Amino acid sequence: MAKNKKNSSKRSGGLFSRLFGSRNKATSFLEEEQMQSPGRVVFKNFIHNPLGMTGLIIFLCIFIFVMVGPHFMPIDLSYQDNTQANVPPTMSMMTPPDNMEGKLVDITPGTTFAIGVTDAGKVYVWGYTKITDKIDLADIPEEVQEANIVQIAAGYDHVAALDDQGKIYIWGNDRLGQDILPTELQTAMISRKDLHFVQLEAGYQFTVAVTEDGQVYTWGNQNMCDVKVKKDIKGHVQKVALTNYNYIALLDDGTVSYGGFQKNPIASVPESLGNNIVDIAATGNTCAAVDANGKITVWGNASKGEDKIPEMDSKPVELYGGLNHYTALLENGEVVSWGDDTHGQATIPASVHDADVETVFAGFYQNYAITTDGKLETWGLKGYLCGTDNFGRDILTRIVNGGRVTMTVGAVSVIISLIIGVIMGGVAGYFGGWVDMLVMRAAEIIGGLPFLPFALILSAIIGTAISVEQRMYLIMVVLGVLSWPGTCRLVRAQILSQREQEFVTAAKAMGVREGSIVFRHILPNVLSLILVTATLDFATCMLTESSLSYLGFGISPPTPTWGNMLTGANNSVVIQQYWWRWVFPAAVFAICTICINLVGDALRDAFDPKSAER
């Protein structure tokens, strides 16, 4: 009996403890299952959603990339360069073959390629070498491969080579007579007469050759280019420097003369040069000369900073010209570059400063320096990670800067839409009656407007009356004002259900103002729905802005957006031949939109875990 009473007492004590518990056990229970705030529960649910977290991380990476990237990749809206048009993704423009290291004797940088000659007379080509769909400069003629080449020259669309027997070879584009040598040169080559060429230069559809006795020969497109030879310089030329459409000559008396006949800024050679010039060079639209005292003079159309000559620690002895920049080799072996630095062609790396440079080869956007120990140093345009468009503009730079515009428009539009939608929905849902009737009829009218036709009509009315920046602000306002009805209906529906709750009645009984009841007591309870809606609307506004830009109403080029970048890809030629112009913008836009939707779905599941079971 005593044992039964003891067991009964023990069971009663266990039941009492299970029903009411003791303080120590309750404390232990709370230590295991801590009470968490709704915010912590939502955060915990969200971070345990793999798709949502993946989408958030990828979106944040893209967001940071397009917001911070423009500071490191600024865009020049006026930039155009037909020499860089439709270049596919490549980073090999300054990567010569490994077997050429230490053997190079001549390098000529081209527009998107470079050509080098080794001490064995072999020619190598690297970079993007296609001039047209059918012409590839990498297709070196067999006779050139068999010859012992000693000099090489690369123009915009053709290449000239000179062998040790004085024979000149031309390949590439020959549509404008780039391969038709002057009669005197043809006769000399047929008779195997060596004219002893000392310089061979190629430019825009023309070529110039200088002989040991000071004679100059030019051929190619002489209709567009002023490359005829004046009689007073024949037999006196030591060196020539080519611009885009003309050339200058360094004569044997130390003076500089314009080689052609037309009047232009290049032809106006400064009288202050004197007769002690030791070297000359040229960019696309300027010329430069250095005298025996190391003084450099630049003339012509110096729109890219070619005339902003930096201070030098030593006397310059040699000059080299690219498309918009100059490079000088100093007497102490140092190298200095100045002018346009769009592609880093005027920024000399530290390895070059520390090296003892023997000679430099410069052209277009590239620089090659050979040190005394035969090592090759390079700086300038290495390529384009995402290719270029039909104007020669870097696709990656436009994606970064265009993404900032697209995301800014989408974010501001969502903010405007949320402000209007929440206010109108909150007022309509709480007050009801004629207020609700008025607000919802207005929402139906706004929601019934055909958005895209309305935007196109507005674009036709406005035309070019406003600037690009004003058009961007207009798009933000239009998107925000026309997108609030959906948010308004959702907020109204939630507040209709929340306004009958006990805490609202208690707030009214305490004399809380109705505005505070709506926006400080009821609205926080529907914040989860608003947050999810805003996230999804952000992606929708981005898509809408891009659609408007694609159709011509949005932000017009050259200001980039992801939408207007795809506008130029709406033809079969671009889709088939220039895939990079639409694949990269479309891919980053699609990934960004998908990630935003994944984040929105994850937020919805985090606020309402039961939704995942439905």
FENHUCOR-V356793 format. One record per residue. N is the residue number from 1. PHI is phi in degrees with one decimal (none if undefined). OMEGA is omega as a letter, one per 20 degrees, with the letter a starting at -180 (none if undefined). Layout:
n: (N,N)
phi: (PHI,PHI)
omega: (OMEGA,OMEGA)
This chain:
n: (1,2,3,4,5,6,7,8,9,10,11,12,13,14,15,16,17,18,19,20,21,22,23,24,25,26,27,28,29,30,31,32,33,34,35,36,37,38,39,40,41,42,43,44,45,46,47,48,49,50,51,52,53,54,55,56,57,58,59,60,61,62,63,64,65,66,67,68,69,70,71,72,73,74,75,76,77,78,79,80,81,82,83,84,85,86,87,88,89,90,91,92,93,94,95,96,97,98,99,100,101,102,103,104,105,106,107,108,109,110,111,112,113,114,115,116,117,118,119,120,121,122,123,124,125,126,127,128,129,130,131,132,133,134,135,136,137,138,139,140,141,142,143,144,145,146,147,148,149,150,151,152,153,154,155,156,157,158,159,160,161,162,163,164,165,166,167,168,169,170,171,172,173,174,175,176,177,178,179,180,181,182,183,184,185,186,187,188,189,190,191,192,193,194,195,196,197,198,199,200,201,202,203,204,205,206,207,208,209,210,211,212,213,214,215,216,217,218,219,220,221,222,223,224,225,226,227,228,229,230,231,232,233,234,235,236,237,238,239,240,241,242,243,244,245,246,247,248,249,250,251,252,253,254,255,256,257,258,259,260,261,262,263,264,265,266,267,268,269,270,271,272,273,274,275,276,277,278,279,280,281,282,283,284,285,286,287,288,289,290,291,292,293,294,295,296,297,298,299,300,301,302,303,304,305,306,307,308,309,310,311,312,313,314,315,316,317,318,319,320,321,322,323,324,325,326,327,328,329,330,331,332,333,334,335,336,337,338,339,340,341,342,343,344,345,346,347,348,349,350,351,352,353,354,355,356,357,358,359,360,361,362,363,364,365,366,367,368,369,370,371,372,373,374,375,376,377,378,379,380,381,382,383,384,385,386,387,388,389,390,391,392,393,394,395,396,397,398,399,400,401,402,403,404,405,406,407,408,409,410,411,412,413,414,415,416,417,418,419,420,421,422,423,424,425,426,427,428,429,430,431,432,433,434,435,436,437,438,439,440,441,442,443,444,445,446,447,448,449,450,451,452,453,454,455,456,457,458,459,460,461,462,463,464,465,466,467,468,469,470,471,472,473,474,475,476,477,478,479,480,481,482,483,484,485,486,487,488,489,490,491,492,493,494,495,496,497,498,499,500,501,502,503,504,505,506,507,508,509,510,511,512,513,514,515,516,517,518,519,520,521,522,523,524,525,526,527,528,529,530,531,532,533,534,535,536,537,538,539,540,541,542,543,544,545,546,547,548,549,550,551,552,553,554,555,556,557,558,559,560,561,562,563,564,565,566,567,568,569,570,571,572,573,574,575,576,577,578,579,580,581,582,583,584,585,586,587,588,589,590,591,592,593,594,595,596,597,598,599,600,601,602,603,604,605,606,607,608,609,610,611,612,613,614)
phi: (none,-61.5,-67.4,-64.0,-63.4,-66.5,-66.9,-65.1,-64.8,-66.4,-67.7,-65.1,-65.2,-66.4,-65.0,-61.4,-65.7,-69.4,-76.0,-111.1,70.2,-108.1,-63.8,-67.3,-68.0,-64.0,-61.8,-63.3,-63.8,-68.6,-67.9,-78.3,-117.5,-68.1,-71.9,-117.9,-73.0,-57.7,-63.4,-67.6,-64.2,-62.4,-61.8,-64.4,-64.8,-69.6,-69.8,-92.8,-95.2,-63.1,-66.9,-63.9,-66.2,-61.9,-62.1,-66.0,-63.7,-64.9,-63.5,-63.6,-63.3,-65.1,-61.6,-63.9,-61.3,-82.6,-88.5,-93.4,-54.3,-58.2,-71.7,-100.6,-127.2,-65.2,-112.2,-104.2,-67.1,-91.6,-72.0,-147.7,-152.1,-68.0,-71.9,-109.6,-70.4,56.3,-85.1,-71.8,-59.4,-163.5,-129.4,-111.2,-68.1,-123.2,-120.2,-69.9,-58.0,-63.0,-75.2,-95.1,-59.1,82.0,-117.6,-73.1,-119.2,-154.1,-134.5,-126.3,-71.9,-105.5,-64.6,-130.1,-148.6,-150.4,-128.0,-129.6,-123.1,-91.2,-67.3,-91.8,82.7,-94.1,-103.6,-129.2,-125.3,-142.4,95.6,-89.3,-107.4,-82.1,-88.2,-134.1,-63.2,-111.0,-108.5,-128.5,-67.9,-71.9,-81.9,-70.7,-56.9,-61.2,-66.2,-72.3,-64.9,-86.1,-83.9,-98.1,-78.2,-117.2,-139.2,-139.6,-144.1,-113.3,-101.4,-66.6,-138.2,-152.7,-130.8,-118.8,-134.2,-123.3,-97.4,-73.8,-99.1,83.9,-93.7,-104.6,-118.2,-128.4,-147.1,116.0,-76.5,-122.2,-66.7,-113.8,79.1,-62.9,-102.8,-93.6,-75.4,-58.5,-56.8,-62.5,-70.5,-60.9,-63.1,-63.9,-73.7,-64.6,-85.3,58.1,-93.1,-87.8,-84.1,58.6,-71.4,-111.7,-151.3,-134.2,-130.4,-122.0,-128.6,-79.9,66.1,-147.4,-136.3,-129.5,-128.5,-120.2,-99.0,-64.4,-90.4,86.6,-83.1,-122.8,-126.8,-127.6,-156.1,124.4,-80.2,-88.3,-77.8,-86.9,-106.9,-89.3,-123.3,-74.6,-110.5,-73.8,-65.6,-73.3,-106.0,-64.3,83.8,-127.1,-88.7,-101.2,-157.1,-123.0,-132.9,-103.7,-96.6,-66.3,-129.7,-158.3,-155.2,-121.3,-131.9,-93.0,-91.5,-71.8,-93.6,84.2,-101.8,-116.9,-133.2,-76.5,-81.9,-95.9,-121.7,-77.0,-98.3,-160.8,-58.4,-70.9,-68.5,-83.8,-67.9,-59.4,-70.4,-73.6,-62.5,79.7,-124.1,-124.1,-76.7,-108.2,-159.1,-133.2,-155.8,-151.2,-106.0,-64.6,-133.1,-137.4,-131.3,-141.3,-142.1,-120.4,-95.2,-65.5,-88.1,88.9,-81.8,-105.1,-121.3,-120.4,-140.6,113.1,-90.0,-87.1,-89.7,-112.6,82.2,-65.4,-90.5,-90.9,-78.3,-76.2,-72.6,-123.9,-77.9,-141.3,-77.9,-72.0,-117.9,-137.6,-121.1,-138.7,-121.9,-100.9,-72.4,-139.1,-145.5,-119.8,-131.3,-123.1,-99.8,-89.1,-64.7,-87.9,90.9,-80.4,-124.0,-129.4,-127.0,-153.9,109.2,-64.3,-125.6,-56.6,-111.6,77.0,-74.3,-107.9,-107.3,-83.3,-68.3,-63.4,-63.7,-76.3,-62.8,-83.6,-96.2,-98.2,-82.8,-93.2,-153.5,-130.0,-123.7,-128.9,-177.7,50.9,-115.3,-128.1,-138.6,-126.7,-124.1,-106.9,-83.4,-64.5,-93.1,84.7,-80.2,-102.0,-114.3,-133.2,-156.7,131.2,-78.7,-91.1,147.0,-128.8,-64.4,-118.9,80.7,-128.2,-96.9,-71.5,-104.1,80.0,-88.3,-67.1,-63.9,-62.6,-62.0,-72.2,-64.1,-64.5,-70.6,-68.9,-64.7,-63.8,-66.1,-62.1,-69.5,-64.0,-60.8,-63.1,-68.0,-65.0,-62.6,-65.8,-61.5,-62.0,-62.6,-65.5,-59.7,-67.6,-64.2,-67.8,-63.4,-66.1,-66.9,-64.6,-65.0,-65.6,-71.5,-81.5,-84.6,62.6,60.9,-68.9,-64.8,-60.7,-60.8,-65.5,-64.8,-70.9,-67.5,-64.1,-64.2,-67.1,-65.5,-63.9,-67.3,-84.2,-69.4,-71.4,-63.5,-63.5,-60.6,-62.3,-65.8,-67.2,-63.9,-62.1,-63.6,-65.7,-70.4,-73.5,61.4,-104.0,-73.1,-121.8,-78.1,-64.5,-66.2,-65.8,-64.3,-64.0,-63.1,-63.6,-63.5,-58.2,-66.8,-62.4,-61.9,-66.5,-68.9,-91.8,-108.8,-79.4,-57.6,-63.1,-64.3,-60.3,-64.7,-64.4,-64.8,-59.7,-63.5,-69.3,-71.0,-59.0,-81.4,-80.3,-70.7,-93.6,-74.3,-64.7,-66.7,-71.3,-60.9,-64.3,-64.5,-63.5,-65.1,-83.3,83.9,-68.5,-63.2,-65.7,-62.4,-68.5,-61.9,-68.9,-95.8,-112.2,-115.5,-83.4,-58.6,-59.0,-76.1,-110.7,-63.1,-60.7,-65.5,-64.0,-64.0,-63.9,-62.2,-63.7,-62.2,-69.7,-68.0,-60.8,-64.0,-64.5,-65.6,-63.0,-64.5,-66.4,-61.2,-67.2,-64.4,-64.1,-64.4,-64.4,-85.1,107.5,-85.8,-72.5,-70.8,-90.5,-61.1,-83.5,-63.6,-85.3,-137.5,-63.8,-73.3,-73.5,-67.9,-85.2,-61.5,-73.8,-101.4,-91.3,-142.8,-66.4,-64.6,-65.7,-61.9,-84.9,-103.3,-121.2,-59.1,-66.0,-71.6,-118.8,-66.0,-68.2,-62.2,-65.3,-66.5,-67.6,-67.9,-64.3,-62.7,-62.3,-65.3,-62.3,-64.0,-62.6,-65.3,-64.5,-63.8,-62.2,-64.6,-66.6,-64.1,-61.6,-67.5,-69.2,-75.2,-133.7,-57.6,-69.4,-65.8,-71.1,-85.1,-84.2)
omega: (a,r,r,r,a,r,r,r,a,r,r,r,r,r,r,a,r,a,a,r,r,a,a,a,r,r,r,r,a,r,r,a,a,r,a,r,r,r,r,r,r,a,r,r,a,a,r,r,a,r,r,r,r,r,a,a,a,r,r,r,r,a,r,a,a,r,a,a,a,r,r,r,a,a,r,a,r,a,r,r,a,r,a,a,r,r,a,r,r,r,a,a,r,a,r,r,a,a,r,a,r,a,a,r,r,r,r,r,r,a,r,a,r,a,a,r,r,r,r,r,a,a,r,r,r,a,r,a,a,r,r,r,a,a,r,a,r,r,a,r,a,a,r,r,a,a,r,a,r,r,a,r,a,r,r,a,r,a,r,a,a,r,a,r,r,r,a,r,r,r,a,a,r,a,a,r,r,a,a,a,r,a,a,r,r,r,a,a,r,r,r,r,r,a,r,r,r,a,r,a,r,a,a,r,r,a,r,r,a,r,a,a,r,r,a,r,r,r,a,a,a,r,r,a,r,a,r,a,r,a,a,r,a,a,a,a,r,a,r,r,a,r,r,a,a,a,r,a,r,a,a,r,r,r,r,a,r,a,a,a,a,r,a,a,r,a,a,a,a,r,a,a,a,a,r,r,a,r,r,r,a,r,a,a,r,r,a,r,r,a,a,r,r,r,a,r,a,r,a,a,a,a,a,r,a,a,r,a,a,r,a,a,a,a,r,a,r,r,r,a,r,r,a,a,r,r,a,r,a,a,a,r,r,a,r,r,r,a,a,a,a,a,r,a,r,r,a,r,a,a,r,r,a,a,r,a,r,r,a,r,a,r,r,a,a,r,r,r,r,a,a,r,r,r,a,r,a,r,a,a,r,r,a,a,a,r,r,r,a,r,a,a,a,a,a,r,r,r,a,a,r,r,r,r,a,a,r,r,a,a,a,r,r,r,r,a,a,a,a,a,a,r,a,r,r,r,a,a,a,a,r,r,a,r,r,a,a,a,a,r,r,r,r,r,r,a,a,r,r,a,a,r,r,a,r,r,r,r,r,r,a,a,a,a,a,a,r,r,r,r,r,r,r,r,r,a,a,r,a,a,a,a,a,a,r,r,r,a,a,r,r,a,a,a,r,r,a,a,r,a,a,a,r,r,r,r,r,a,r,r,r,r,a,r,r,r,a,a,a,a,a,a,r,r,r,a,a,r,r,a,r,r,r,r,a,r,r,r,r,r,r,r,a,r,r,r,r,r,r,a,r,r,a,a,a,r,j,r,a,r,r,r,a,r,r,a,a,a,a,r,a,a,r,a,a,a,a,a,a,a,r,a,a,r,r,a,a,r,a,a,r,a,r,a,r,r,r,r,r,r,r,r,r,r,a,r,a,a,a,a,r,r,a,none)
